[in-house]
């Protein structure tokens, strides 16, 4: 399938597209467009998108650069099949980091909405252990999450890892909404989320 997308290009352009695909698939941080012609030039970038789409992936614009991630439909299907789903304890600890580092600070205005999730407020290990999750579970989960680059330890505390940058805008929005509902279920933002969801559900019901 990839050949069909590339066959109209010269060998040099094919190499440039493949290099860009490899870069966005393997880079830890967003790849600047200036580093690869196939990212900087829109026609070639379209080919990069097509090559990624052939594998259920998509090109993501992240912080002025590019990464790749799973298409939303593919992501949902994999989750339904249990593929790549974190163990319950790891999900609980990651949720705490998301809540304290991103959701609560953004709801309070100390973190701007356009900030990358990896640029959240550092959270201390002690803060995480103030939850209902046992200390030993927190320590073990943080170790596994760090190995998967889902969290990262800085001099000031724990922040989200770069794998969170590979979420699509829709996935980030859904996740952030869930965190807002968890952090401030009676807040203004929560009320707005519930109203929007009710409106969308009503519109979907009218279609059927």
Rosetta constraint file for C-alpha pairs under 8 A:
AtomPair CA 1 CA 5 HARMONIC 7.03 0.50
AtomPair CA 1 CA 54 HARMONIC 6.71 0.50
AtomPair CA 2 CA 6 HARMONIC 6.42 0.50
AtomPair CA 2 CA 51 HARMONIC 5.56 0.50
AtomPair CA 2 CA 54 HARMONIC 6.88 0.50
AtomPair CA 3 CA 7 HARMONIC 5.53 0.50
AtomPair CA 4 CA 8 HARMONIC 7.90 0.50
AtomPair CA 5 CA 47 HARMONIC 6.43 0.50
AtomPair CA 5 CA 50 HARMONIC 6.77 0.50
AtomPair CA 5 CA 51 HARMONIC 6.73 0.50
AtomPair CA 6 CA 14 HARMONIC 6.05 0.50
AtomPair CA 6 CA 47 HARMONIC 7.22 0.50
AtomPair CA 9 CA 13 HARMONIC 5.74 0.50
AtomPair CA 9 CA 14 HARMONIC 6.00 0.50
AtomPair CA 10 CA 14 HARMONIC 6.18 0.50
AtomPair CA 11 CA 15 HARMONIC 6.24 0.50
AtomPair CA 12 CA 16 HARMONIC 6.32 0.50
AtomPair CA 13 CA 17 HARMONIC 6.20 0.50
AtomPair CA 13 CA 38 HARMONIC 7.83 0.50
AtomPair CA 13 CA 44 HARMONIC 7.93 0.50
AtomPair CA 14 CA 18 HARMONIC 6.17 0.50
AtomPair CA 15 CA 19 HARMONIC 6.05 0.50
AtomPair CA 16 CA 20 HARMONIC 6.25 0.50
AtomPair CA 16 CA 36 HARMONIC 7.15 0.50
AtomPair CA 16 CA 37 HARMONIC 6.64 0.50
AtomPair CA 16 CA 38 HARMONIC 5.77 0.50
AtomPair CA 17 CA 21 HARMONIC 6.19 0.50
AtomPair CA 17 CA 38 HARMONIC 5.26 0.50
AtomPair CA 17 CA 44 HARMONIC 6.81 0.50
AtomPair CA 17 CA 45 HARMONIC 7.74 0.50
AtomPair CA 17 CA 47 HARMONIC 7.16 0.50
AtomPair CA 17 CA 48 HARMONIC 5.85 0.50
AtomPair CA 18 CA 22 HARMONIC 6.11 0.50
AtomPair CA 18 CA 48 HARMONIC 7.72 0.50
AtomPair CA 19 CA 23 HARMONIC 6.15 0.50
AtomPair CA 19 CA 36 HARMONIC 7.69 0.50
AtomPair CA 20 CA 24 HARMONIC 6.28 0.50
AtomPair CA 20 CA 36 HARMONIC 6.01 0.50
AtomPair CA 20 CA 37 HARMONIC 7.96 0.50
AtomPair CA 20 CA 38 HARMONIC 6.06 0.50
AtomPair CA 20 CA 39 HARMONIC 6.64 0.50
AtomPair CA 20 CA 48 HARMONIC 7.22 0.50
AtomPair CA 21 CA 25 HARMONIC 6.10 0.50
AtomPair CA 21 CA 48 HARMONIC 6.19 0.50
AtomPair CA 21 CA 51 HARMONIC 7.78 0.50
AtomPair CA 21 CA 52 HARMONIC 7.24 0.50
AtomPair CA 22 CA 26 HARMONIC 6.15 0.50
AtomPair CA 23 CA 27 HARMONIC 5.61 0.50
AtomPair CA 23 CA 31 HARMONIC 7.09 0.50
AtomPair CA 24 CA 30 HARMONIC 7.41 0.50
AtomPair CA 24 CA 31 HARMONIC 6.36 0.50
AtomPair CA 24 CA 59 HARMONIC 7.87 0.50
AtomPair CA 24 CA 66 HARMONIC 6.30 0.50
AtomPair CA 24 CA 67 HARMONIC 4.44 0.50
AtomPair CA 24 CA 68 HARMONIC 5.45 0.50
AtomPair CA 25 CA 67 HARMONIC 6.56 0.50
AtomPair CA 25 CA 68 HARMONIC 5.57 0.50
AtomPair CA 25 CA 69 HARMONIC 7.86 0.50
AtomPair CA 27 CA 31 HARMONIC 6.93 0.50
AtomPair CA 27 CA 67 HARMONIC 7.29 0.50
AtomPair CA 28 CA 162 HARMONIC 6.20 0.50
AtomPair CA 28 CA 163 HARMONIC 7.56 0.50
AtomPair CA 29 CA 67 HARMONIC 7.56 0.50
AtomPair CA 29 CA 162 HARMONIC 6.52 0.50
AtomPair CA 30 CA 62 HARMONIC 6.04 0.50
AtomPair CA 30 CA 63 HARMONIC 6.88 0.50
AtomPair CA 30 CA 64 HARMONIC 7.56 0.50
AtomPair CA 30 CA 65 HARMONIC 4.79 0.50
AtomPair CA 30 CA 66 HARMONIC 4.90 0.50
AtomPair CA 30 CA 67 HARMONIC 5.39 0.50
AtomPair CA 31 CA 35 HARMONIC 7.34 0.50
AtomPair CA 31 CA 65 HARMONIC 4.86 0.50
AtomPair CA 31 CA 66 HARMONIC 4.95 0.50
AtomPair CA 31 CA 67 HARMONIC 6.45 0.50
AtomPair CA 32 CA 36 HARMONIC 7.72 0.50
AtomPair CA 32 CA 64 HARMONIC 6.76 0.50
AtomPair CA 32 CA 65 HARMONIC 4.32 0.50
AtomPair CA 32 CA 66 HARMONIC 6.50 0.50
AtomPair CA 33 CA 37 HARMONIC 7.31 0.50
AtomPair CA 33 CA 39 HARMONIC 4.92 0.50
AtomPair CA 33 CA 40 HARMONIC 4.79 0.50
AtomPair CA 33 CA 65 HARMONIC 5.85 0.50
AtomPair CA 33 CA 66 HARMONIC 7.03 0.50
AtomPair CA 34 CA 39 HARMONIC 7.36 0.50
AtomPair CA 34 CA 40 HARMONIC 5.80 0.50
AtomPair CA 35 CA 39 HARMONIC 7.90 0.50
AtomPair CA 35 CA 40 HARMONIC 7.93 0.50
AtomPair CA 36 CA 40 HARMONIC 6.32 0.50
AtomPair CA 37 CA 41 HARMONIC 5.90 0.50
AtomPair CA 37 CA 44 HARMONIC 7.67 0.50
AtomPair CA 38 CA 42 HARMONIC 7.61 0.50
AtomPair CA 38 CA 43 HARMONIC 7.98 0.50
AtomPair CA 38 CA 44 HARMONIC 4.76 0.50
AtomPair CA 38 CA 45 HARMONIC 5.19 0.50
AtomPair CA 38 CA 48 HARMONIC 7.06 0.50
AtomPair CA 39 CA 44 HARMONIC 6.85 0.50
AtomPair CA 39 CA 45 HARMONIC 4.98 0.50
AtomPair CA 39 CA 48 HARMONIC 7.74 0.50
AtomPair CA 40 CA 45 HARMONIC 7.13 0.50
AtomPair CA 41 CA 45 HARMONIC 6.06 0.50
AtomPair CA 42 CA 46 HARMONIC 6.21 0.50
AtomPair CA 43 CA 47 HARMONIC 6.80 0.50
AtomPair CA 44 CA 48 HARMONIC 6.40 0.50
AtomPair CA 45 CA 49 HARMONIC 6.23 0.50
AtomPair CA 46 CA 50 HARMONIC 6.30 0.50
AtomPair CA 47 CA 51 HARMONIC 6.15 0.50
AtomPair CA 48 CA 52 HARMONIC 6.23 0.50
AtomPair CA 48 CA 59 HARMONIC 7.71 0.50
AtomPair CA 49 CA 53 HARMONIC 6.03 0.50
AtomPair CA 49 CA 58 HARMONIC 6.07 0.50
AtomPair CA 49 CA 59 HARMONIC 5.73 0.50
AtomPair CA 50 CA 54 HARMONIC 6.33 0.50
AtomPair CA 51 CA 55 HARMONIC 7.32 0.50
AtomPair CA 52 CA 56 HARMONIC 6.60 0.50
AtomPair CA 52 CA 57 HARMONIC 4.83 0.50
AtomPair CA 52 CA 58 HARMONIC 5.52 0.50
AtomPair CA 52 CA 59 HARMONIC 7.12 0.50
AtomPair CA 52 CA 68 HARMONIC 7.88 0.50
AtomPair CA 53 CA 57 HARMONIC 4.87 0.50
AtomPair CA 53 CA 58 HARMONIC 5.65 0.50
AtomPair CA 53 CA 71 HARMONIC 7.80 0.50
AtomPair CA 56 CA 70 HARMONIC 6.02 0.50
AtomPair CA 56 CA 71 HARMONIC 5.72 0.50
AtomPair CA 56 CA 74 HARMONIC 6.13 0.50
AtomPair CA 57 CA 68 HARMONIC 6.55 0.50
AtomPair CA 57 CA 69 HARMONIC 5.43 0.50
AtomPair CA 57 CA 70 HARMONIC 4.37 0.50
AtomPair CA 57 CA 71 HARMONIC 5.15 0.50
AtomPair CA 58 CA 68 HARMONIC 5.50 0.50
AtomPair CA 58 CA 69 HARMONIC 5.53 0.50
AtomPair CA 58 CA 70 HARMONIC 6.05 0.50
AtomPair CA 58 CA 71 HARMONIC 5.62 0.50
AtomPair CA 59 CA 66 HARMONIC 6.78 0.50
AtomPair CA 59 CA 67 HARMONIC 6.09 0.50
AtomPair CA 59 CA 68 HARMONIC 4.63 0.50
AtomPair CA 59 CA 69 HARMONIC 6.72 0.50
AtomPair CA 60 CA 66 HARMONIC 5.49 0.50
AtomPair CA 60 CA 67 HARMONIC 5.23 0.50
AtomPair CA 60 CA 68 HARMONIC 5.42 0.50
AtomPair CA 60 CA 69 HARMONIC 6.91 0.50
AtomPair CA 60 CA 166 HARMONIC 7.31 0.50
AtomPair CA 60 CA 168 HARMONIC 6.89 0.50
AtomPair CA 61 CA 65 HARMONIC 5.77 0.50
AtomPair CA 61 CA 66 HARMONIC 4.68 0.50
AtomPair CA 61 CA 67 HARMONIC 6.66 0.50
AtomPair CA 62 CA 66 HARMONIC 5.37 0.50
AtomPair CA 62 CA 67 HARMONIC 6.67 0.50
AtomPair CA 62 CA 165 HARMONIC 7.08 0.50
AtomPair CA 63 CA 116 HARMONIC 6.99 0.50
AtomPair CA 67 CA 165 HARMONIC 7.82 0.50
AtomPair CA 67 CA 166 HARMONIC 6.46 0.50
AtomPair CA 68 CA 166 HARMONIC 6.11 0.50
AtomPair CA 69 CA 166 HARMONIC 4.92 0.50
AtomPair CA 69 CA 167 HARMONIC 6.21 0.50
AtomPair CA 69 CA 168 HARMONIC 6.83 0.50
AtomPair CA 70 CA 74 HARMONIC 6.25 0.50
AtomPair CA 70 CA 75 HARMONIC 5.68 0.50
AtomPair CA 70 CA 166 HARMONIC 7.87 0.50
AtomPair CA 70 CA 167 HARMONIC 7.60 0.50
AtomPair CA 70 CA 168 HARMONIC 7.62 0.50
AtomPair CA 71 CA 75 HARMONIC 5.99 0.50
AtomPair CA 71 CA 168 HARMONIC 7.40 0.50
AtomPair CA 72 CA 76 HARMONIC 6.15 0.50
AtomPair CA 72 CA 168 HARMONIC 7.04 0.50
AtomPair CA 72 CA 170 HARMONIC 7.47 0.50
AtomPair CA 72 CA 171 HARMONIC 7.20 0.50
AtomPair CA 73 CA 77 HARMONIC 6.24 0.50
AtomPair CA 74 CA 78 HARMONIC 6.10 0.50
AtomPair CA 75 CA 79 HARMONIC 6.17 0.50
AtomPair CA 76 CA 80 HARMONIC 6.16 0.50
AtomPair CA 77 CA 81 HARMONIC 6.30 0.50
AtomPair CA 78 CA 82 HARMONIC 6.17 0.50
AtomPair CA 78 CA 83 HARMONIC 5.07 0.50
AtomPair CA 78 CA 84 HARMONIC 7.24 0.50
AtomPair CA 79 CA 83 HARMONIC 5.67 0.50
AtomPair CA 79 CA 84 HARMONIC 6.97 0.50
AtomPair CA 79 CA 85 HARMONIC 6.31 0.50
AtomPair CA 86 CA 90 HARMONIC 6.07 0.50
AtomPair CA 86 CA 91 HARMONIC 5.91 0.50
AtomPair CA 87 CA 91 HARMONIC 6.25 0.50
AtomPair CA 88 CA 92 HARMONIC 6.23 0.50
AtomPair CA 89 CA 93 HARMONIC 6.43 0.50
AtomPair CA 89 CA 137 HARMONIC 6.89 0.50
AtomPair CA 89 CA 141 HARMONIC 6.61 0.50
AtomPair CA 90 CA 94 HARMONIC 6.03 0.50
AtomPair CA 90 CA 141 HARMONIC 4.98 0.50
AtomPair CA 90 CA 142 HARMONIC 7.51 0.50
AtomPair CA 90 CA 144 HARMONIC 7.67 0.50
AtomPair CA 90 CA 145 HARMONIC 6.98 0.50
AtomPair CA 91 CA 95 HARMONIC 5.96 0.50
AtomPair CA 92 CA 96 HARMONIC 6.44 0.50
AtomPair CA 92 CA 133 HARMONIC 7.76 0.50
AtomPair CA 93 CA 97 HARMONIC 6.44 0.50
AtomPair CA 93 CA 128 HARMONIC 7.60 0.50
AtomPair CA 93 CA 133 HARMONIC 7.70 0.50
AtomPair CA 93 CA 138 HARMONIC 6.21 0.50
AtomPair CA 93 CA 141 HARMONIC 6.57 0.50
AtomPair CA 93 CA 142 HARMONIC 7.19 0.50
AtomPair CA 94 CA 98 HARMONIC 6.14 0.50
AtomPair CA 94 CA 142 HARMONIC 7.97 0.50
AtomPair CA 94 CA 145 HARMONIC 7.58 0.50
AtomPair CA 94 CA 150 HARMONIC 7.83 0.50
AtomPair CA 94 CA 151 HARMONIC 7.71 0.50
AtomPair CA 95 CA 99 HARMONIC 5.93 0.50
AtomPair CA 95 CA 179 HARMONIC 7.84 0.50
AtomPair CA 96 CA 100 HARMONIC 6.10 0.50
AtomPair CA 96 CA 128 HARMONIC 6.62 0.50
AtomPair CA 97 CA 101 HARMONIC 5.57 0.50
AtomPair CA 97 CA 102 HARMONIC 7.76 0.50
AtomPair CA 97 CA 123 HARMONIC 6.87 0.50
AtomPair CA 97 CA 128 HARMONIC 7.46 0.50
AtomPair CA 97 CA 158 HARMONIC 7.46 0.50
AtomPair CA 97 CA 159 HARMONIC 6.91 0.50
AtomPair CA 97 CA 160 HARMONIC 7.08 0.50
AtomPair CA 98 CA 102 HARMONIC 5.37 0.50
AtomPair CA 98 CA 103 HARMONIC 6.28 0.50
AtomPair CA 98 CA 160 HARMONIC 7.17 0.50
AtomPair CA 98 CA 179 HARMONIC 7.55 0.50
AtomPair CA 99 CA 103 HARMONIC 4.81 0.50
AtomPair CA 99 CA 104 HARMONIC 5.79 0.50
AtomPair CA 99 CA 179 HARMONIC 6.09 0.50
AtomPair CA 99 CA 183 HARMONIC 6.91 0.50
AtomPair CA 100 CA 104 HARMONIC 5.67 0.50
AtomPair CA 100 CA 105 HARMONIC 7.00 0.50
AtomPair CA 100 CA 121 HARMONIC 7.40 0.50
AtomPair CA 100 CA 123 HARMONIC 6.57 0.50
AtomPair CA 101 CA 105 HARMONIC 6.58 0.50
AtomPair CA 101 CA 120 HARMONIC 4.93 0.50
AtomPair CA 101 CA 121 HARMONIC 4.52 0.50
AtomPair CA 101 CA 122 HARMONIC 5.92 0.50
AtomPair CA 101 CA 123 HARMONIC 6.08 0.50
AtomPair CA 101 CA 159 HARMONIC 6.44 0.50
AtomPair CA 101 CA 160 HARMONIC 7.72 0.50
AtomPair CA 102 CA 106 HARMONIC 5.83 0.50
AtomPair CA 102 CA 111 HARMONIC 7.16 0.50
AtomPair CA 102 CA 117 HARMONIC 6.56 0.50
AtomPair CA 102 CA 120 HARMONIC 5.12 0.50
AtomPair CA 102 CA 121 HARMONIC 6.64 0.50
AtomPair CA 103 CA 107 HARMONIC 6.03 0.50
AtomPair CA 103 CA 176 HARMONIC 6.48 0.50
AtomPair CA 103 CA 179 HARMONIC 5.94 0.50
AtomPair CA 103 CA 180 HARMONIC 6.02 0.50
AtomPair CA 103 CA 183 HARMONIC 7.40 0.50
AtomPair CA 104 CA 108 HARMONIC 6.08 0.50
AtomPair CA 104 CA 180 HARMONIC 7.28 0.50
AtomPair CA 104 CA 183 HARMONIC 6.49 0.50
AtomPair CA 105 CA 109 HARMONIC 6.06 0.50
AtomPair CA 105 CA 110 HARMONIC 5.13 0.50
AtomPair CA 105 CA 111 HARMONIC 5.40 0.50
AtomPair CA 105 CA 120 HARMONIC 7.77 0.50
AtomPair CA 105 CA 121 HARMONIC 7.13 0.50
AtomPair CA 106 CA 110 HARMONIC 5.81 0.50
AtomPair CA 106 CA 111 HARMONIC 4.53 0.50
AtomPair CA 106 CA 112 HARMONIC 6.07 0.50
AtomPair CA 106 CA 113 HARMONIC 6.46 0.50
AtomPair CA 107 CA 111 HARMONIC 7.97 0.50
AtomPair CA 107 CA 180 HARMONIC 7.35 0.50
AtomPair CA 107 CA 189 HARMONIC 7.61 0.50
AtomPair CA 111 CA 115 HARMONIC 6.88 0.50
AtomPair CA 111 CA 120 HARMONIC 6.70 0.50
AtomPair CA 111 CA 121 HARMONIC 7.64 0.50
AtomPair CA 115 CA 119 HARMONIC 6.30 0.50
AtomPair CA 115 CA 120 HARMONIC 7.68 0.50
AtomPair CA 116 CA 120 HARMONIC 7.38 0.50
AtomPair CA 116 CA 165 HARMONIC 7.39 0.50
AtomPair CA 117 CA 160 HARMONIC 6.52 0.50
AtomPair CA 117 CA 164 HARMONIC 7.00 0.50
AtomPair CA 117 CA 165 HARMONIC 6.98 0.50
AtomPair CA 118 CA 159 HARMONIC 6.15 0.50
AtomPair CA 118 CA 160 HARMONIC 4.87 0.50
AtomPair CA 118 CA 161 HARMONIC 5.99 0.50
AtomPair CA 118 CA 162 HARMONIC 6.43 0.50
AtomPair CA 118 CA 164 HARMONIC 7.52 0.50
AtomPair CA 118 CA 165 HARMONIC 7.52 0.50
AtomPair CA 119 CA 159 HARMONIC 7.38 0.50
AtomPair CA 119 CA 160 HARMONIC 7.80 0.50
AtomPair CA 120 CA 159 HARMONIC 6.36 0.50
AtomPair CA 120 CA 160 HARMONIC 7.42 0.50
AtomPair CA 121 CA 159 HARMONIC 6.86 0.50
AtomPair CA 122 CA 154 HARMONIC 7.56 0.50
AtomPair CA 122 CA 156 HARMONIC 5.85 0.50
AtomPair CA 122 CA 157 HARMONIC 4.55 0.50
AtomPair CA 122 CA 158 HARMONIC 4.97 0.50
AtomPair CA 122 CA 159 HARMONIC 5.09 0.50
AtomPair CA 123 CA 127 HARMONIC 6.65 0.50
AtomPair CA 123 CA 128 HARMONIC 7.46 0.50
AtomPair CA 123 CA 156 HARMONIC 7.57 0.50
AtomPair CA 123 CA 157 HARMONIC 4.85 0.50
AtomPair CA 123 CA 158 HARMONIC 4.87 0.50
AtomPair CA 123 CA 159 HARMONIC 6.52 0.50
AtomPair CA 124 CA 128 HARMONIC 6.71 0.50
AtomPair CA 124 CA 156 HARMONIC 7.44 0.50
AtomPair CA 124 CA 157 HARMONIC 4.70 0.50
AtomPair CA 124 CA 158 HARMONIC 6.08 0.50
AtomPair CA 125 CA 129 HARMONIC 6.36 0.50
AtomPair CA 125 CA 157 HARMONIC 7.08 0.50
AtomPair CA 125 CA 158 HARMONIC 7.16 0.50
AtomPair CA 126 CA 130 HARMONIC 6.49 0.50
AtomPair CA 127 CA 131 HARMONIC 7.56 0.50
AtomPair CA 128 CA 138 HARMONIC 7.23 0.50
AtomPair CA 129 CA 133 HARMONIC 6.74 0.50
AtomPair CA 129 CA 134 HARMONIC 6.95 0.50
AtomPair CA 129 CA 135 HARMONIC 5.49 0.50
AtomPair CA 129 CA 138 HARMONIC 6.70 0.50
AtomPair CA 133 CA 137 HARMONIC 6.58 0.50
AtomPair CA 133 CA 138 HARMONIC 6.59 0.50
AtomPair CA 134 CA 138 HARMONIC 6.40 0.50
AtomPair CA 135 CA 139 HARMONIC 6.31 0.50
AtomPair CA 136 CA 140 HARMONIC 6.15 0.50
AtomPair CA 137 CA 141 HARMONIC 5.89 0.50
AtomPair CA 138 CA 142 HARMONIC 5.99 0.50
AtomPair CA 139 CA 143 HARMONIC 6.36 0.50
AtomPair CA 140 CA 144 HARMONIC 6.52 0.50
AtomPair CA 141 CA 145 HARMONIC 6.00 0.50
AtomPair CA 142 CA 146 HARMONIC 5.92 0.50
AtomPair CA 142 CA 151 HARMONIC 7.31 0.50
AtomPair CA 143 CA 147 HARMONIC 6.29 0.50
AtomPair CA 144 CA 148 HARMONIC 6.39 0.50
AtomPair CA 145 CA 149 HARMONIC 6.20 0.50
AtomPair CA 145 CA 150 HARMONIC 5.12 0.50
AtomPair CA 145 CA 151 HARMONIC 5.69 0.50
AtomPair CA 146 CA 150 HARMONIC 5.74 0.50
AtomPair CA 146 CA 151 HARMONIC 4.90 0.50
AtomPair CA 146 CA 152 HARMONIC 5.73 0.50
AtomPair CA 146 CA 153 HARMONIC 7.92 0.50
AtomPair CA 146 CA 161 HARMONIC 7.39 0.50
AtomPair CA 148 CA 163 HARMONIC 7.82 0.50
AtomPair CA 149 CA 161 HARMONIC 4.84 0.50
AtomPair CA 149 CA 162 HARMONIC 6.10 0.50
AtomPair CA 149 CA 163 HARMONIC 5.83 0.50
AtomPair CA 150 CA 160 HARMONIC 5.81 0.50
AtomPair CA 150 CA 161 HARMONIC 4.17 0.50
AtomPair CA 150 CA 162 HARMONIC 6.48 0.50
AtomPair CA 150 CA 163 HARMONIC 5.51 0.50
AtomPair CA 150 CA 164 HARMONIC 6.42 0.50
AtomPair CA 151 CA 158 HARMONIC 6.72 0.50
AtomPair CA 151 CA 159 HARMONIC 5.67 0.50
AtomPair CA 151 CA 160 HARMONIC 4.19 0.50
AtomPair CA 151 CA 161 HARMONIC 3.99 0.50
AtomPair CA 151 CA 162 HARMONIC 7.67 0.50
AtomPair CA 152 CA 158 HARMONIC 5.67 0.50
AtomPair CA 152 CA 159 HARMONIC 5.38 0.50
AtomPair CA 152 CA 160 HARMONIC 5.84 0.50
AtomPair CA 152 CA 161 HARMONIC 5.08 0.50
AtomPair CA 153 CA 157 HARMONIC 5.74 0.50
AtomPair CA 153 CA 158 HARMONIC 4.47 0.50
AtomPair CA 153 CA 159 HARMONIC 6.37 0.50
AtomPair CA 154 CA 158 HARMONIC 5.99 0.50
AtomPair CA 154 CA 159 HARMONIC 7.30 0.50
AtomPair CA 160 CA 164 HARMONIC 6.94 0.50
AtomPair CA 161 CA 165 HARMONIC 7.95 0.50
AtomPair CA 162 CA 166 HARMONIC 7.54 0.50
AtomPair CA 163 CA 167 HARMONIC 7.75 0.50
AtomPair CA 167 CA 171 HARMONIC 5.75 0.50
AtomPair CA 167 CA 172 HARMONIC 6.00 0.50
AtomPair CA 168 CA 172 HARMONIC 6.20 0.50
AtomPair CA 169 CA 173 HARMONIC 6.08 0.50
AtomPair CA 170 CA 174 HARMONIC 6.16 0.50
AtomPair CA 171 CA 175 HARMONIC 6.09 0.50
AtomPair CA 172 CA 176 HARMONIC 5.94 0.50
AtomPair CA 173 CA 177 HARMONIC 6.10 0.50
AtomPair CA 174 CA 178 HARMONIC 6.38 0.50
AtomPair CA 175 CA 179 HARMONIC 6.34 0.50
AtomPair CA 176 CA 180 HARMONIC 6.17 0.50
AtomPair CA 177 CA 181 HARMONIC 6.23 0.50
AtomPair CA 177 CA 190 HARMONIC 7.82 0.50
AtomPair CA 177 CA 193 HARMONIC 6.99 0.50
AtomPair CA 178 CA 182 HARMONIC 6.24 0.50
AtomPair CA 179 CA 183 HARMONIC 5.97 0.50
AtomPair CA 180 CA 184 HARMONIC 5.73 0.50
AtomPair CA 180 CA 185 HARMONIC 6.97 0.50
AtomPair CA 180 CA 189 HARMONIC 7.20 0.50
AtomPair CA 180 CA 190 HARMONIC 6.31 0.50
AtomPair CA 181 CA 185 HARMONIC 4.47 0.50
AtomPair CA 181 CA 186 HARMONIC 7.89 0.50
AtomPair CA 181 CA 190 HARMONIC 5.43 0.50
AtomPair CA 184 CA 189 HARMONIC 7.96 0.50
AtomPair CA 184 CA 190 HARMONIC 6.63 0.50
AtomPair CA 185 CA 190 HARMONIC 5.60 0.50
AtomPair CA 185 CA 191 HARMONIC 7.89 0.50
AtomPair CA 186 CA 190 HARMONIC 6.21 0.50
AtomPair CA 186 CA 191 HARMONIC 6.88 0.50
AtomPair CA 187 CA 191 HARMONIC 6.36 0.50
AtomPair CA 188 CA 192 HARMONIC 6.35 0.50
AtomPair CA 189 CA 193 HARMONIC 6.25 0.50
AtomPair CA 190 CA 194 HARMONIC 6.21 0.50
AtomPair CA 191 CA 195 HARMONIC 6.18 0.50
AtomPair CA 192 CA 196 HARMONIC 6.19 0.50
AtomPair CA 193 CA 197 HARMONIC 6.11 0.50
AtomPair CA 194 CA 198 HARMONIC 6.07 0.50
AtomPair CA 195 CA 199 HARMONIC 6.17 0.50
AtomPair CA 196 CA 200 HARMONIC 6.18 0.50
AtomPair CA 197 CA 201 HARMONIC 6.05 0.50
AtomPair CA 198 CA 202 HARMONIC 6.09 0.50
AtomPair CA 199 CA 203 HARMONIC 6.24 0.50
AtomPair CA 200 CA 204 HARMONIC 6.16 0.50
AtomPair CA 201 CA 205 HARMONIC 6.08 0.50
AtomPair CA 202 CA 206 HARMONIC 6.29 0.50
AtomPair CA 203 CA 207 HARMONIC 6.49 0.50
AtomPair CA 204 CA 208 HARMONIC 6.71 0.50
